[in-house]
Amino acid sequence: MISNKLPKIFYGGDYNPEQWSRDIWNEDVRLFKLAGIDVATVNVFTWALNQPDENTYNFGWLDEVIEQLYNNGIYVCLATGTANHPAWMATRYPDVLSVDFEGRKRKFGFRHNSCPNSPTYQKYAKSLVEKLAERYSHHPAVLIWHVNNEMGCQCYCDTCEKEFRKWLKKQYGSLEELNRAWNTRFWGHTFYDWDEIILPNLLSEHLDRNHPDKTAFQGITLDYHRFNSDSVLDRYLDEYEILRRANPNIPITTNYHGHANYKPLDYFKWSKKVDIVAWDNYPSFDTPVSTTAFRLDMMRGFKDGDPFMIMEQTPSQQNWQPYNSLKRPGVMRLWSYQAVARGADTVMFFQLRRSAGACEKYHGAVIEHVGHEHTRVFNEVAELGKELSSLGDQLLDSRIDAKVGIIFDWENWWGIDFSSGPSDLLDYPEQVQNYYNAFFENNIQVDIINTNSDFSRYELVVAPVLYMVKTGLAAKIEEFVANGGTFVTTFFSGIVNEHDLVTLGGYPGELRKLLGIWVEEIDALFPEQKNRIVVKEKIAGFKSEYSCEILCDLLHSEGAEVLAEYGDDFYKGMPVVTRNKFGEGEAWYIASSPEPKFLQELARHLCKEKGIEPVMEAPSGVEVTRREKDGRLFMFILNHTNLNQNLDIKEKTYKDLLSGAIFEREMIIPPNEVYIVVEAK
């Protein structure tokens, strides 16, 4: 579990007492206790308060806050406060200010604008964290350290340019190897001195501000993104190492951005360095349930299935969206349990008390501007607090057993987006989501994995648009399939290596032997265009035809069985779905982007062939998952619809851990209701 000090699901959130007077602190503690809140994240944006100049540190206020919380049974998630450098630092040491994509040097303001490679930033950030570690690393109130906050800054300053060259020297060793990897003879880009290399931005390799991903030289831009992700990670590690030396027993994390697939940072690489993954979960009113489920499963997948933290979610509305609607009654509870159902061991909010000014004053909070407990939101929070307390440690450290892995790879994503062509409609996260949705609709549990993950844990591995096949990956997939696994990939796969150099000899490159096909051409369809997938021979569960769009690979079988063909255009009759036997397993290729119904039926067919069972049969709109611990199965049943839903549970008898209700043969699930059931003896 996260901490033996609090053996239950953490319940709390971000608290900013520095914005309030001490008489408000007393009232806050009273209200926190009423709501069942047992964890407060403090000290997030306090660098300027804690350090008013180079040599002065003031932690007296923080001592008071921590003591008051702890004496009232509330632990702290202690942030390091390095997310926003103070104004004095920006004024006296301008190297801390980042330079944006267009080459403009930032001024003080907003947040997350510190250059990650600034010597000044590094010096003072480490000094601050050393002071905090010395003062609080053995305080009994501290449950977990929270480094910085939603880290991430892409900087194009002279310091970063120099550090980029150093990074490249480590990666390539010589300019000859770098020139080869970047294919610099194209457009006469050959480098003869490391100092000739400049950062790729709007002033150099990128095409225009309206298409910031489009670059003339994919190799250099790809490496810049790797470098930048590593640079920001190094700043996390600066703090991590100080905190770990001070006390090896307190876990350390940092919260990932609200979009699980935050593009600038390779979170799979990052997750090797955090003790527990923490995420800020902010779906919109109209975010599909499956999209949130995908992001939650990704959090779990970052550390091979380990439970994770929900560091932030809103109790009701947000403030940065075009239309910041309220969470309807019951939805906060429903979405909180959705996170727990998919592996979260915490439920935490931003914010505990609503700010009085600035850009987050209309962001939802446990304590509203009215300042008392007599609100709908507070009452819902308090009711959830009681339920989480009653669950105790039953769910802690339970895991989800998935037999399907879906690959999501940051470098693959970067490579696709930096390409010039073949279609602006090709959206890598969307394609992965499409395949995830197919399993979600079939109630099949899925892990989101990386190309470095252990494939042997799965019966089925799906890699949508595996454009980039890095060194060793093809052999790894071949071994998985030869040993009996099923592998599925799609159009625009096997095209390049990790340097974005095309693998010559025909697409899909290193995957050609495994898939038993050769792709001759790739047709890009306009937004209004579609083709058809015509099933060649009847496969159980499939219709005779489906629509497809975006890209169409024109391929030839080299031993693969052709299961479906195109129905239109000059390539009518060419293969669009193939299956190739390889060793004890098989490899499928889907040569276009099919309609959702095809993918749902493909997922159902593949799982049936592999003996992968749904968690439970459920009506559309009812989400079901299962966590396991010590041989005990916890079934989560969540009704995301506005209607009562009937669930046939066959001959089973279940007990709901939240209400104590017993269900036999069927469940009637009210709108926005949640059941966590175990089999009744």
C-alpha positions in Angstrom: 0.0 0.0 0.0 1.1 3.6 -0.4 1.6 4.2 3.3 1.2 2.0 6.4 0.3 5.2 8.3 -3.1 5.4 6.5 -4.2 1.9 5.5 -7.2 2.9 3.4 -8.0 4.7 0.2 -6.5 8.2 0.6 -9.3 10.9 0.6 -8.5 14.6 0.3 -6.9 17.0 -2.1 -5.0 20.2 -2.8 -5.2 22.7 0.1 -3.8 26.2 -0.2 -3.9 27.7 3.4 -1.3 30.3 2.4 -4.2 32.1 0.6 -6.3 32.3 3.8 -6.1 33.8 7.3 -5.6 31.5 10.3 -9.2 31.8 11.5 -10.2 30.2 8.1 -7.7 27.4 8.8 -9.6 26.4 11.9 -12.9 26.3 10.0 -11.2 24.3 7.2 -10.1 21.6 9.6 -13.6 21.4 11.1 -15.1 20.9 7.6 -12.4 18.5 6.5 -13.3 16.2 9.4 -17.0 16.4 8.6 -16.2 15.4 5.0 -14.0 12.4 6.0 -10.9 14.0 4.5 -7.7 12.5 5.8 -5.0 13.8 3.4 -4.2 17.4 2.3 -1.7 18.2 -0.4 0.1 21.4 0.8 2.9 23.6 -0.3 2.4 23.3 -4.0 2.9 27.0 -5.2 4.7 28.5 -2.3 8.3 29.0 -3.4 8.0 32.8 -3.3 6.5 32.6 0.3 9.1 30.1 1.5 12.1 31.8 0.0 11.7 35.6 -0.3 15.4 36.0 -1.5 18.5 34.0 -2.2 19.4 33.3 1.4 16.2 33.5 3.5 13.8 30.7 4.2 10.5 31.0 6.0 8.7 27.7 6.9 7.0 28.9 10.1 3.6 29.1 8.5 4.0 25.6 7.0 5.0 24.2 10.4 1.7 25.5 11.8 -0.4 24.1 8.9 1.1 20.6 9.1 0.8 20.5 12.9 -2.8 21.7 12.9 -3.7 19.1 10.3 -1.9 16.3 11.9 -3.3 17.0 15.4 -6.7 16.7 13.8 -6.1 13.3 12.2 -5.2 14.7 8.7 -2.0 13.7 7.0 -0.2 15.6 4.3 1.0 14.9 0.8 3.9 17.4 1.0 4.7 19.2 -2.2 8.2 20.6 -2.8 6.8 23.9 -4.2 9.2 24.2 -7.1 6.5 24.5 -9.8 6.8 28.3 -10.1 10.0 30.2 -9.6 9.7 33.5 -7.6 9.6 36.9 -9.3 12.9 37.9 -7.6 14.6 35.0 -9.3 13.2 35.9 -12.8 14.3 39.5 -12.3 17.9 38.8 -11.0 18.6 35.6 -13.0 16.9 35.8 -16.4 18.4 32.4 -17.4 15.5 30.8 -15.5 13.1 32.1 -18.1 12.2 29.8 -20.9 12.1 30.6 -24.6 9.0 29.6 -26.5 8.6 27.7 -29.8 8.7 31.0 -31.8 11.9 32.1 -30.2 10.5 34.6 -27.7 11.9 34.8 -24.2 9.2 34.6 -21.6 8.8 37.1 -18.7 7.7 36.3 -15.2 4.1 35.1 -14.9 1.8 32.2 -15.3 3.6 28.9 -14.3 5.7 26.1 -15.7 7.9 28.6 -17.5 11.2 27.7 -15.9 13.9 26.5 -18.3 14.6 23.0 -17.2 18.3 23.4 -18.0 18.8 26.7 -16.2 21.7 26.4 -13.7 20.0 29.0 -11.5 16.8 27.1 -11.4 18.6 23.9 -10.6 20.7 25.5 -7.9 17.8 27.1 -6.0 15.3 24.3 -6.5 17.7 21.7 -5.0 18.5 24.1 -2.2 14.9 24.5 -1.4 14.2 20.8 -1.4 17.2 20.1 0.8 15.7 22.5 3.4 12.3 20.9 3.2 13.8 17.4 3.4 15.9 18.4 6.4 12.8 19.8 8.2 10.0 17.4 7.3 11.4 14.1 6.1 10.8 12.4 9.4 7.6 14.2 10.4 4.8 11.7 11.2 2.3 13.7 9.2 4.0 13.2 5.9 2.5 10.3 3.9 4.1 11.0 0.5 6.3 13.6 -1.2 4.9 15.5 -4.2 7.6 16.8 -6.5 6.8 20.1 -8.4 3.4 20.0 -10.0 2.3 18.8 -13.5 5.8 19.2 -14.8 6.5 20.1 -18.3 8.2 23.0 -20.2 9.5 23.0 -23.8 12.3 25.5 -23.9 14.4 26.7 -26.9 16.9 29.0 -25.2 20.7 29.0 -25.7 21.3 27.0 -22.6 19.0 24.2 -23.8 20.7 24.3 -27.2 24.1 23.7 -25.6 22.7 20.9 -23.4 21.0 19.4 -26.5 24.4 19.1 -28.2 25.8 17.4 -25.1 22.9 15.0 -25.1 23.4 14.2 -28.7 27.1 13.4 -28.2 26.1 10.9 -25.6 23.5 9.4 -27.9 25.5 9.2 -31.1 29.2 9.4 -30.1 30.2 11.0 -33.4 29.0 13.4 -35.9 29.3 10.7 -38.6 26.8 8.6 -36.8 24.5 11.6 -36.2 24.6 12.6 -39.8 23.7 9.0 -40.9 20.8 8.8 -38.4 19.3 12.1 -39.4 19.9 11.6 -43.1 21.4 15.0 -43.3 22.5 14.9 -46.9 18.9 15.7 -47.7 18.7 19.4 -48.4 22.4 19.8 -47.6 22.1 19.6 -43.8 25.4 17.8 -43.1 27.0 18.9 -39.8 30.8 19.2 -39.4 30.8 20.6 -35.9 28.6 20.0 -32.9 28.1 23.8 -32.5 26.4 23.9 -35.9 23.4 22.0 -34.5 20.5 24.3 -33.4 17.2 23.5 -31.8 14.3 22.7 -34.1 11.6 25.4 -33.7 9.7 27.9 -35.8 13.0 29.8 -36.5 14.7 26.7 -37.9 13.2 23.4 -39.1 9.5 23.8 -38.4 7.1 24.9 -41.2 4.7 27.3 -39.7 2.9 28.2 -36.5 -0.4 26.8 -37.7 1.2 23.3 -38.0 3.8 23.2 -35.2 4.3 19.5 -35.5 5.3 19.7 -39.2 9.1 19.8 -39.6 11.5 19.5 -42.5 13.8 17.2 -40.5 12.0 14.6 -38.4 15.2 13.2 -37.0 16.3 16.3 -35.2 12.8 17.2 -33.9 12.3 13.6 -32.7 15.6 13.8 -30.8 14.7 17.2 -29.3 11.5 15.8 -27.9 13.4 12.9 -26.3 16.0 15.4 -25.0 13.3 17.7 -23.6 11.4 14.9 -21.9 14.7 13.7 -20.4 15.6 17.3 -19.3 12.4 17.7 -17.3 12.8 14.2 -15.9 16.3 15.2 -14.7 14.7 18.0 -12.7 12.3 15.6 -11.1 15.3 13.3 -10.3 17.2 16.2 -8.7 14.5 16.5 -6.1 13.8 12.7 -5.9 17.4 11.9 -5.0 17.5 14.6 -2.2 14.2 13.3 -0.7 15.2 9.7 -1.0 18.5 10.2 0.8 16.6 12.1 3.6 14.2 9.2 4.2 14.0 6.1 2.1 10.6 5.1 3.6 8.4 7.9 2.3 7.2 7.3 -1.3 7.8 10.1 -3.9 5.8 11.0 -6.9 4.7 13.9 -9.2 1.3 14.4 -10.7 0.9 13.7 -14.4 -1.1 16.1 -16.6 -4.8 15.8 -17.0 -4.5 14.4 -20.5 -3.0 11.0 -19.7 -1.2 11.1 -23.1 0.4 14.5 -22.4 2.5 14.8 -25.6 5.8 16.4 -24.5 6.7 13.9 -21.8 7.2 10.2 -22.3 5.3 9.0 -19.3 6.3 5.3 -19.7 9.9 6.4 -19.3 9.1 8.7 -16.5 7.1 6.0 -14.6 10.2 4.0 -14.0 11.4 6.8 -11.7 8.2 7.5 -9.6 7.4 5.3 -6.6 3.7 5.5 -7.5 2.0 7.0 -10.6 -0.2 10.0 -9.8 -2.7 11.6 -12.2 -5.0 14.6 -12.5 -8.3 13.3 -13.8 -10.4 15.9 -15.6 -13.0 14.6 -18.0 -15.4 17.0 -19.5 -19.2 16.7 -19.3 -19.2 15.0 -22.7 -16.0 13.0 -22.5 -16.9 9.4 -23.5 -16.8 6.9 -20.6 -14.4 4.8 -22.6 -12.0 7.7 -23.0 -11.7 8.1 -19.3 -11.4 4.4 -18.8 -8.6 4.3 -21.4 -6.7 7.0 -19.5 -7.2 5.3 -16.2 -5.9 2.0 -17.6 -2.9 3.8 -19.0 -2.1 5.1 -15.5 -2.1 1.5 -14.3 -0.1 0.3 -17.3 2.7 2.8 -16.6 4.0 0.6 -13.8 3.0 -2.8 -15.0 -0.4 -2.9 -13.4 0.5 -1.3 -10.0 -2.3 0.8 -8.3 -2.0 4.5 -8.8 -3.1 7.8 -7.3 -5.8 10.2 -8.4 -4.0 13.3 -7.2 -6.6 15.7 -8.5 -10.2 15.7 -9.8 -12.9 18.4 -9.4 -15.7 17.9 -6.9 -18.0 19.5 -9.5 -17.1 22.0 -12.3 -13.8 23.0 -13.9 -12.8 26.5 -15.0 -10.7 26.2 -18.2 -13.1 24.6 -20.6 -15.4 26.5 -23.0 -18.4 25.3 -21.1 -17.8 24.5 -17.4 -20.8 22.5 -16.5 -21.6 21.0 -13.0 -21.2 17.4 -12.3 -24.7 16.2 -11.9 -25.8 14.6 -8.6 -24.1 11.3 -8.2 -21.5 11.8 -11.0 -18.6 12.8 -8.7 -19.1 9.6 -6.8 -19.6 7.6 -10.0 -16.4 8.9 -11.6 -14.4 8.5 -8.3 -15.3 4.8 -8.2 -14.6 4.5 -11.9 -11.0 5.5 -11.0 -10.9 3.0 -8.1 -12.4 0.3 -10.3 -9.5 0.7 -12.7 -6.7 0.7 -10.2 -6.7 3.9 -8.2 -5.9 3.7 -4.5 -6.7 7.3 -3.8 -9.5 9.8 -4.4 -8.3 13.4 -4.2 -9.6 16.7 -5.3 -8.5 20.0 -6.6 -9.4 22.0 -4.6 -10.4 21.7 -0.9 -11.3 25.4 -0.5 -12.2 27.5 -3.6 -9.8 30.3 -4.2 -11.0 33.9 -3.9 -9.2 35.3 -6.8 -7.2 34.7 -10.0 -7.9 32.1 -12.7 -9.0 29.2 -10.5 -11.6 31.1 -8.4 -14.4 29.4 -10.4 -12.9 25.9 -10.3 -14.9 23.6 -8.1 -14.0 22.8 -4.5 -15.2 20.9 -1.5 -15.7 24.1 0.4 -17.4 26.7 -1.8 -17.2 30.5 -1.6 -20.2 30.4 0.8 -17.8 28.8 3.3 -20.0 26.3 5.0 -21.0 22.6 4.8 -24.6 23.2 3.6 -24.1 22.6 -0.1 -24.9 19.8 -2.4 -21.3 19.3 -3.3 -20.0 19.2 0.2 -22.7 16.7 1.2 -21.8 14.4 -1.7 -18.1 14.6 -0.7 -19.0 13.8 2.9 -21.1 10.8 1.9 -18.3 9.4 -0.3 -15.9 10.0 2.6 -18.0 7.7 4.8 -18.1 5.0 2.1 -14.3 5.0 1.6 -13.8 4.8 5.3 -16.1 1.8 5.5 -14.1 0.0 2.8 -11.0 0.3 4.9 -8.1 -1.5 3.3 -10.1 -4.2 1.4 -9.2 -2.9 -2.0 -5.7 -1.6 -1.4 -3.1 -3.2 -3.6 -5.6 -5.3 -5.5 -4.8 -5.7 -9.2 -6.5 -6.1 -12.5 -5.8 -9.3 -14.4 -5.8 -8.5 -18.1 -4.9 -10.9 -20.9 -5.0 -8.1 -23.6 -2.3 -5.5 -24.0 -2.7 -2.5 -26.2 0.6 -0.7 -27.1 0.9 3.1 -26.8 4.3 4.5 -27.5 5.3 8.1 -27.2 8.2 8.0 -29.7 5.9 6.4 -32.2 3.4 9.2 -31.6 6.0 11.9 -32.1 7.3 10.2 -35.3 3.8 10.0 -36.8 2.9 13.6 -36.0 6.2 14.9 -37.3 5.8 13.2 -40.7 5.0 15.1 -43.8 2.0 13.0 -44.8 0.3 10.8 -45.6 -2.8 12.4 -44.0 -3.7 15.1 -41.5 -6.6 12.9 -40.4 -4.3 10.4 -38.9 -4.4 10.8 -35.2 -2.3 8.2 -33.3 -4.0 8.6 -29.8 -7.4 8.4 -31.6 -6.5 5.2 -33.4 -5.3 3.5 -30.2 -8.5 4.7 -28.5 -10.6 3.2 -31.3 -9.1 -0.3 -30.6 -9.4 0.2 -26.9 -13.1 1.1 -27.3 -13.7 -2.2 -29.0 -12.6 -4.2 -26.0 -14.3 -1.8 -23.6 -17.6 -2.4 -25.3 -17.1 -6.1 -24.9 -16.3 -5.8 -21.2 -12.8 -7.2 -21.8 -10.1 -5.9 -19.4 -7.1 -4.4 -21.1 -3.7 -3.1 -20.0 -2.1 -0.2 -21.9 1.5 -1.2 -22.4 4.7 0.0 -24.0 7.0 -1.6 -26.6 9.3 -2.3 -23.6 6.7 -4.2 -21.7 6.7 -7.9 -21.1 4.5 -9.3 -23.8 4.5 -12.9 -22.4 2.0 -11.7 -19.7 -0.7 -11.5 -22.5 -2.6 -13.7 -24.9 -3.3 -10.9 -27.3 -1.2 -7.8 -28.1 -2.6 -5.0 -30.2 -0.4 -2.3 -31.7 -2.4 0.2 -33.8 -0.4 2.2 -36.3 3.0 0.9 -35.2 4.8 3.3 -37.5 8.1 3.1 -35.7 9.7 -0.3 -35.1 12.7 0.3 -32.8 15.8 -2.0 -32.7 14.9 -5.4 -31.3 11.1 -4.9 -31.3 10.3 -7.0 -34.4 12.2 -9.9 -32.9 10.4 -9.5 -29.7 7.0 -9.6 -31.4 8.0 -12.6 -33.5 9.0 -14.4 -30.3 5.6 -13.6 -28.7 3.7 -14.9 -31.7 5.9 -17.9 -32.2 5.2 -18.9 -28.6 1.4 -18.9 -29.3 0.4 -15.2 -28.9 -1.9 -13.3 -31.2 -0.6 -10.0 -32.5 -2.7 -7.3 -34.3 -1.4 -4.3 -36.1 -2.7 -1.9 -38.7 -2.1 0.3 -41.7 1.0 2.6 -41.7 3.0 0.2 -39.5 6.6 -1.0 -39.8 7.6 2.1 -41.8 10.6 3.5 -40.0 13.2 2.8 -37.3 13.8 4.8 -34.1 15.6 7.6 -36.1 12.6 8.0 -38.4 14.6 6.5 -41.3 12.5 4.3 -43.6 13.2 0.6 -43.4 14.0 -0.2 -47.0 12.9 -3.3 -48.9 9.1 -2.8 -48.7 6.5 -2.0 -46.0 5.9 -3.1 -43.3 9.6 -3.3 -43.0 10.9 -5.6 -40.2 7.3 -6.9 -39.7 6.9 -8.2 -43.2 7.9 -11.8 -42.5 5.7 -12.0 -39.4 2.7 -10.6 -41.1 3.2 -12.4 -44.4 2.3 -9.3 -46.5 3.9 -6.6 -48.7 2.4 -3.1 -48.8 3.0 -1.5 -52.2 1.2 1.8 -51.8 -0.8 3.8 -49.2 -3.9 5.8 -50.3 -5.0 8.8 -48.3 -8.8 9.3 -48.4 -10.3 12.8 -48.2 -12.6 13.4 -45.1 -15.8 12.7 -47.1 -14.4 9.6 -48.7 -14.8 6.0 -47.6 -14.1 2.5 -48.9 -15.6 -0.8 -47.9 -14.2 -3.9 -46.1 -15.9 -6.9 -47.7 -15.5 -10.1 -45.7 -14.3 -12.7 -48.0 -15.5 -15.8 -46.1 -18.0 -15.8 -43.3 -16.3 -15.4 -40.0 -18.5 -16.1 -37.0 -19.9 -12.8 -35.6 -18.9 -10.7 -38.6 -21.2 -9.0 -41.1 -20.5 -9.2 -44.8 -19.1 -5.6 -45.1 -18.1 -2.5 -43.2 -16.9 1.0 -44.1 -13.3 2.2 -43.7 -11.5 5.5 -44.0 -8.4 7.7 -43.6 -5.8 5.4 -45.1 -5.9 2.3 -47.2 -2.8 0.2 -47.6 -2.6 -1.6 -51.0 -1.0 -4.9 -50.1 -0.2 -8.3 -51.5 -0.2 -11.5 -49.5 3.1 -13.3 -49.1 1.6 -16.3 -47.4 -1.0 -14.5 -45.2 -4.6 -15.7 -45.4 -6.8 -12.9 -46.9 -10.0 -12.6 -44.8 -11.4 -9.4 -46.3 -10.9 -7.3 -49.4 -11.6 -3.7 -50.4 -15.0 -3.1 -52.0 -14.3 0.1 -54.0 -11.9 2.1 -56.1 -9.2 0.8 -58.4 -7.9 -1.5 -55.7 -11.2 -3.3 -55.2 -10.5 -6.9 -54.5 -7.1 -6.3 -52.9 -6.6 -7.6 -49.3 -7.6 -5.3 -46.4 -7.7 -7.9 -43.5 -5.1 -10.6 -43.3 -4.1 -13.3 -40.9 -0.7 -15.1 -40.9 0.2 -18.2 -39.0 3.6 -17.8 -37.4 5.0 -20.6 -35.2 2.3 -21.4 -32.6 0.5 -18.1 -33.0 -0.9 -15.7 -35.6 -0.5 -12.1 -36.7 -3.3 -10.0 -38.1 -3.1 -6.9 -40.3 -5.9 -4.4 -40.6 -5.0 -2.3 -43.7 -7.4 0.6 -43.1 -9.3 2.4 -40.3 -12.6 0.5 -39.9 -15.9 1.6 -38.5 -16.4 0.8 -34.7 -18.7 -2.2 -35.3 -15.9 -4.0 -37.2 -13.5 -3.4 -34.4 -16.0 -4.6 -31.8 -16.6 -7.8 -33.6 -12.9 -8.3 -34.3 -12.2 -7.9 -30.5 -14.9 -10.4 -29.7 -13.7 -12.9 -32.2 -10.0 -12.7 -31.1 -10.9 -13.0 -27.4 -13.1 -16.0 -28.1 -10.3 -17.7 -30.0 -7.9 -17.1 -27.1 -10.4 -18.0 -24.4 -10.5 -14.5 -22.9 -13.8 -14.0 -21.1 -15.6 -10.7 -20.5 -15.8 -9.6 -16.9 -19.5 -9.8 -17.1 -22.3 -9.4 -19.6 -23.8 -5.9 -19.2 -26.1 -3.5 -21.0 -24.5 -0.7 -23.0 -23.7 2.2 -20.7 -22.9 -0.1 -17.7 -19.2 -0.4 -17.1 -17.9 -3.5 -15.4 -14.4 -4.2 -14.1 -12.7 -6.6 -11.6 -9.9 -6.1 -9.1 -8.3 -9.1 -7.4 -6.6 -9.5 -4.0 -5.5 -12.6 -2.1 -7.9 -14.7 -4.2 -10.8 -12.4 -3.6 -12.6 -10.9 -6.6 -14.1 -7.4 -6.4 -16.6 -6.6 -9.2 -17.3 -3.0 -9.9 -20.6 -2.2 -11.7 -21.2 1.4 -12.7 -24.3 2.7 -14.4 -23.3 5.7 -16.6 -26.8 6.1 -18.0 -29.9 8.1 -16.9 -32.0 5.0 -16.7 -32.4 1.9 -14.5 -30.4 -1.0 -15.9 -31.1 -4.7 -15.4 -28.1 -7.0 -15.1 -28.6 -10.7 -15.3 -26.1 -12.3 -12.9 -27.2 -15.9 -13.7 -27.0 -18.3 -10.8 -24.7 -16.0 -8.8 -25.4 -14.3 -5.5 -23.5 -11.1 -4.8 -23.1 -8.8 -1.8 -22.6 -5.0 -2.3 -19.7 -3.8 -0.1 -21.1 -0.2 0.0 -24.7 -0.8 0.9 -24.7 -4.4 2.2 -27.4 -5.3 -0.2 -27.7 -8.9 -1.5 -28.4 -9.6 -5.1 -29.6 -12.9 -6.5 -30.0 -13.7 -10.2 -30.4 -10.0 -11.3 -29.4 -6.5 -10.3 -31.4 -3.4 -11.0 -28.9 -0.5 -11.1 -30.3 3.0 -10.7 -28.8 5.9 -12.8 -25.3 6.9 -11.7 -25.2 4.1 -9.2 -22.1 2.1 -8.2 -22.0 -1.4 -6.8 -18.8 -3.1 -5.6 -19.8 -6.7 -5.2 -18.2 -9.9 -4.0 -19.7 -13.4 -4.2 -21.8 -14.1 -1.2 -21.1 -17.4 0.6 
